[in-house]
Amino acid sequence: MYKLYQVKKEKMHDFGFLSFEDAERYNGEGSVTLENYDLVYEFEMYSAEDIRLDDIYAMFNLHRPNDFTGHSMSASDVVEYDGSFYYCDDVGWKKLDWGNGGQSCDGQD
């Protein structure tokens, strides 16, 4: 099961559409936490071993599911798969250390 998180509406001014580096620079180190996000979509993708994060990005920009009501996937969105969280950065992805309930981030690629 994959999950897509987007910044809560009331937090868009602070976190929305920012690179990971900018989000932490403006809001403080360690500020990118799950509490600032809403779970907006859950979905299954088959042949998971072949699925890349860029495929998911394309899906939510080019072939959006009919029942998806969030905005097109952008910087600051987070994808969860198999207990791992990935921040959509301005270029590429950052793996987040949200295994402890979303309270910290290691910011590693």
URPELIN-V203496 format. One line per field, one symbol per residue. ss: DSSP state (@ for helix, = for strand, . for the rest). phi: phi as a letter, one per 30 degrees, with the letter a starting at -180 (. if undefined). burial: 1 if it has 24 or more other C-alpha atoms within 12 Angstrom, else 0. Layout:
# URPELIN-V203496
ss: ???
phi: ???
burial: ???
This chain:
# URPELIN-V203496
ss: .======.@@@@@@@....@@@@@@@@......@@@=======....@@@..@@@@@@@@@@...............====..=====....====...........=.
phi: .cbccbeeedceddbdicdeddedddcjdiddbddcbcdcabacbciedcdcedddededccbdeecdcddedbejdbccbhiccbddcdbibcdcccdciicbbcidd
burial: 0111111100000111111110100000011111011101100000000000100110010000000001111111111110011111100011111100010011100
